[in-house]
Amino acid sequence: MKKYLLLELCLFIVALRIHAQSISERGMALPENYQFPQKNTFTILNWNVEHFVDAFDNPYIHNEHEDVKDVKAQEEVKQKVAMLVKALREADADIVVLQEFESIAFLRQIAREHLADMGYQFFAGSESPDWYMNVVIMSRYPMGMTYSFRSLYTPLPGIKNKDGQPRTQININSRIVAQEIFICPDYAFLLTGVHLKAGRTEEDIATRLGQIQAIQYQLRQLRKRNKRLPMVFAGDFNSLDGSREIAELLRKDNPLQWHDPWQGKTVFTHSSDKPERRFDYILVNKAMQPLVRREEAIIGGLLQNDHAAQHVISDHMPVRVAFSVPVK
């Protein structure tokens, strides 16, 4: 088994050298005086942090969870921020993907005021203009292109409206963002962060399947430019293990060839105080799989693995996966 994994990693590195494009070759540049972390591993943290809003009322968003107006609500925001900062310091992840987070600006402020020594310089997202549940990404590693799904209508396969026409939706596709991240000057992977539709009805399932259909089509188009494009697909999928949505992603004939680092294990991520189901995933494609350090794939474990403390932040468990940095 070890020989097989070593051979697979060697083939991956050869393919990387063939297909890699450096930052400069792509018309990009690093920030002045930027130094890549001198590490042989990097970690991705994925977490739905449940209604994580700032202490200011956005006049363009009308929702009681976002309308933080009284002193008690503002104190609750401060408490959640303090707990999140503690958890992020403990996780020490290089790349952080958060769902149900109000804005990039809020995350930048937290990083600037509370995590300034941790090297988080890069931020991305695709925010809704009139809703507060967004997917945001924070990284120590520089970012390339951002791909937004915000303006796409996606289908609800098999669902029709009152006029007998196929149903479509656009309202929650802002919660999908694909982001290039450079781990070294000549190696980038594509991280797609999502918060798919919640709910267990046939309409909810169809909405998620439509979102997955659109995401995978776009990722296949990007992969045509680089057949060995490494990809990570992370987020709150709102899909149970064994569901139609997960079966669609993990089917053997899927051209994107997703792999679950926890495959074959019983994993629960919801709720954080009494885990009994799985909604949260970090999947990798075949090109990324050799870098996965499966022994460092972790559910929960933050805030001294205190479920009650984690529940102060969210009803979801944090999910982490470590990867090896590609060897030149």
C-alpha positions in Angstrom: 0.0 0.0 0.0 2.8 2.5 0.9 4.6 1.7 -2.4 1.4 2.3 -4.3 0.8 5.7 -2.5 4.4 6.7 -3.2 4.1 5.9 -6.8 0.8 7.8 -7.1 2.3 10.8 -5.4 5.3 10.7 -7.8 3.0 10.6 -10.8 1.1 13.5 -9.4 4.2 15.6 -9.0 5.3 14.7 -12.6 1.8 15.8 -13.9 2.1 18.9 -11.8 5.3 19.9 -13.5 3.7 19.3 -16.9 0.5 21.3 -16.3 1.5 23.9 -13.8 1.4 27.6 -14.7 3.3 30.0 -12.6 1.8 33.2 -11.2 3.8 35.3 -13.6 2.9 33.2 -16.7 -0.7 34.0 -15.9 -0.3 37.7 -15.7 -0.6 37.7 -11.9 1.8 38.9 -9.2 2.3 38.4 -5.5 1.9 41.2 -3.0 5.1 43.1 -2.5 7.4 41.3 0.0 5.1 38.4 0.3 6.7 35.1 1.5 4.9 31.8 1.1 4.6 29.9 4.5 7.6 27.7 5.0 5.6 24.5 5.7 5.3 21.1 4.2 1.6 20.8 5.0 -1.4 23.1 4.8 -4.9 22.8 6.4 -8.4 23.7 5.2 -11.0 24.4 7.8 -14.7 24.3 6.8 -17.4 25.5 9.1 -21.0 26.7 9.0 -21.0 29.3 11.8 -24.8 29.8 12.0 -26.1 33.4 11.6 -22.7 35.0 12.2 -23.5 38.7 11.8 -21.8 41.9 12.8 -23.2 44.4 15.3 -24.5 46.8 12.6 -27.8 46.9 10.9 -27.5 46.7 7.1 -30.4 48.7 5.7 -30.5 46.6 2.6 -31.1 43.3 4.5 -34.4 42.8 6.4 -34.1 39.8 8.7 -34.3 39.6 12.5 -31.0 37.6 12.7 -29.2 40.5 10.9 -31.0 43.3 12.6 -28.7 43.6 15.6 -30.1 46.7 17.4 -30.3 46.2 21.1 -27.5 46.0 23.7 -28.1 42.3 24.4 -27.8 41.3 20.8 -24.6 43.3 20.4 -23.1 41.6 23.4 -24.1 38.2 21.9 -22.2 39.2 18.7 -19.1 40.1 20.8 -19.3 36.7 22.6 -19.5 34.8 19.3 -16.6 36.8 17.8 -14.5 36.0 20.9 -15.3 32.3 20.7 -14.7 32.2 17.0 -11.3 33.9 17.4 -10.4 31.4 20.1 -11.4 28.5 17.8 -9.6 29.9 14.8 -6.4 30.3 16.8 -6.7 26.7 18.1 -7.3 25.4 14.6 -4.4 27.3 13.1 -5.8 26.5 9.6 -4.1 28.0 6.5 -7.4 28.3 4.6 -10.8 28.9 6.2 -14.2 28.4 4.5 -17.1 29.8 6.5 -20.8 29.6 5.8 -23.7 31.8 7.1 -21.1 34.6 7.6 -22.3 38.1 6.9 -19.5 39.6 4.8 -15.9 39.7 3.7 -15.6 43.1 5.4 -16.6 41.6 8.8 -14.1 38.7 8.4 -11.3 41.1 7.4 -12.0 43.2 10.5 -11.9 40.1 12.8 -8.6 39.1 11.1 -7.1 42.5 11.4 -8.2 43.2 15.0 -7.8 39.7 16.5 -5.7 37.5 14.2 -3.1 39.9 12.9 -0.2 37.7 13.8 -1.6 34.7 12.0 -0.9 35.8 8.4 -4.4 35.9 7.0 -4.0 38.3 4.1 -6.4 37.1 1.4 -10.2 37.0 1.4 -12.9 36.0 -1.1 -16.6 35.5 -1.5 -19.6 36.1 -3.7 -22.0 38.0 -1.4 -25.8 38.4 -1.9 -26.9 42.0 -2.2 -29.9 41.5 0.0 -29.2 38.5 2.3 -26.8 37.9 5.2 -25.9 34.2 4.8 -22.8 34.2 2.7 -19.8 31.9 2.0 -16.5 33.6 2.7 -12.9 32.3 2.4 -9.8 33.5 4.3 -6.3 32.4 3.4 -2.6 32.7 4.3 -1.9 31.7 0.7 -2.5 34.1 -2.3 -5.6 33.9 -4.4 -6.0 33.8 -8.1 -9.3 34.0 -10.0 -12.6 34.1 -8.3 -15.6 32.4 -10.0 -19.0 33.5 -8.9 -22.3 31.6 -9.3 -24.4 34.5 -7.9 -26.1 35.5 -11.2 -27.0 32.0 -12.3 -30.4 30.5 -12.4 -30.3 26.8 -11.6 -33.0 24.2 -12.3 -35.0 22.1 -9.9 -35.0 18.8 -11.8 -38.4 17.2 -11.9 -40.2 20.1 -10.2 -42.7 22.2 -12.0 -44.5 25.5 -11.1 -48.2 26.0 -11.0 -48.2 26.6 -14.8 -46.6 23.3 -15.5 -43.2 24.9 -16.4 -39.9 23.7 -15.0 -38.9 25.4 -11.8 -35.7 27.5 -11.4 -34.1 29.5 -8.7 -31.4 32.2 -8.2 -31.9 33.3 -4.6 -29.2 31.2 -3.0 -26.6 30.7 -5.7 -24.6 33.6 -4.2 -23.7 30.9 -1.6 -21.4 29.2 -4.2 -17.9 30.5 -4.9 -14.9 28.9 -6.6 -11.5 30.3 -5.7 -8.0 29.6 -7.0 -5.4 29.4 -4.2 -1.7 29.3 -4.9 0.2 27.1 -2.4 3.5 27.9 -4.2 4.4 30.1 -7.2 3.8 27.4 -9.7 0.9 25.4 -8.1 -2.7 26.4 -7.5 -5.8 24.4 -6.7 -9.4 25.4 -7.1 -11.5 25.6 -3.9 -15.2 25.6 -4.3 -17.1 26.7 -1.1 -20.8 26.2 -0.9 -23.8 26.4 1.3 -26.4 24.4 -0.6 -30.2 24.6 0.0 -31.5 23.4 3.3 -34.5 21.2 3.9 -35.6 17.6 3.3 -38.6 18.0 0.9 -38.5 16.9 -2.7 -38.2 20.5 -3.8 -35.2 21.1 -1.5 -33.5 18.0 -2.8 -34.2 19.0 -6.4 -32.8 22.5 -5.6 -29.5 21.0 -4.3 -29.3 18.6 -7.3 -29.7 21.6 -9.6 -27.0 23.5 -7.8 -24.7 20.5 -8.0 -25.4 20.1 -11.7 -24.4 23.7 -12.4 -21.3 23.6 -10.2 -20.0 20.4 -11.7 -20.6 21.7 -15.3 -18.6 24.8 -14.6 -15.8 22.9 -12.9 -15.6 20.5 -15.9 -15.1 23.5 -18.2 -12.3 24.8 -16.0 -10.7 21.4 -16.0 -10.6 21.3 -19.8 -7.8 23.9 -19.6 -5.9 21.6 -17.2 -6.8 18.0 -17.1 -4.8 17.6 -13.8 -6.5 20.6 -12.1 -6.5 19.9 -8.3 -9.9 20.7 -6.8 -11.4 20.8 -3.3 -15.2 21.0 -2.8 -16.1 22.1 0.7 -19.1 23.4 2.6 -22.5 22.7 4.2 -24.1 20.5 1.6 -27.2 20.0 3.6 -27.1 16.5 2.3 -27.0 13.3 4.4 -24.5 10.5 3.8 -26.1 8.2 1.2 -28.5 10.9 -0.1 -29.2 11.4 -3.8 -27.0 14.5 -3.8 -24.0 12.7 -2.3 -24.5 9.7 -4.5 -24.5 12.1 -7.5 -21.2 13.5 -6.4 -19.5 10.3 -5.5 -20.7 8.1 -8.3 -17.9 6.1 -9.9 -18.5 7.5 -13.4 -18.4 11.2 -12.3 -15.8 12.8 -14.6 -14.6 15.0 -11.7 -13.9 11.9 -9.6 -14.6 13.2 -6.1 -13.2 11.4 -3.1 -14.4 11.7 0.6 -11.4 11.6 3.1 -13.9 10.0 5.6 -15.2 7.5 3.1 -16.0 4.2 4.9 -16.3 5.9 8.3 -19.4 6.9 10.3 -19.2 10.7 10.5 -21.6 13.2 12.2 -21.4 17.0 11.9 -24.8 18.2 13.1 -25.8 19.2 15.6 -22.7 20.4 17.4 -24.1 19.6 20.9 -25.5 16.2 19.9 -24.1 15.1 16.6 -26.4 12.6 14.8 -26.2 13.4 11.1 -23.8 14.7 8.5 -24.2 17.9 6.5 -20.6 19.1 6.2 -18.0 17.9 3.7 -14.6 18.4 2.3 -14.3 16.5 -0.9 -11.2 16.3 -3.2 -10.8 15.3 -6.8 -8.4 12.6 -8.1 -5.7 15.1 -8.8 -5.8 16.4 -5.2 -6.3 13.1 -3.5 -2.6 12.1 -3.3 -1.9 15.2 -1.1 -4.6 14.3 1.5 -3.2 13.4 4.9 -6.1 11.2 5.9 -4.9 10.8 9.4 -5.3 14.5 9.8 -8.9 14.7 8.7 -10.8 15.9 11.8 -14.4 16.5 12.8 -14.8 18.9 15.7 -12.0 19.0 18.1 -11.9 22.7 18.7 -12.4 24.6 22.0 -11.1 21.6 23.8 -13.7 19.5 21.9 -16.3 21.0 24.2 -19.6 20.5 22.3 -21.4 23.0 24.4 -18.7 25.7 23.7 -18.8 24.9 20.0 -22.6 25.2 20.1 -22.2 28.8 21.2 -20.8 29.5 17.8 -22.9 27.1 15.7 -25.1 24.1 15.4 -22.5 22.6 13.0 -19.2 20.9 13.8 -16.0 22.3 12.2 -14.4 20.0 9.6 -10.6 20.0 8.9 -8.4 18.3 6.4 -4.6 18.6 6.1 -2.7 18.3 2.8 0.9 17.9 1.9 2.5 20.8 0.1 3.6 19.6 -3.4 7.3 19.0 -3.7 9.1 20.7 -6.6 
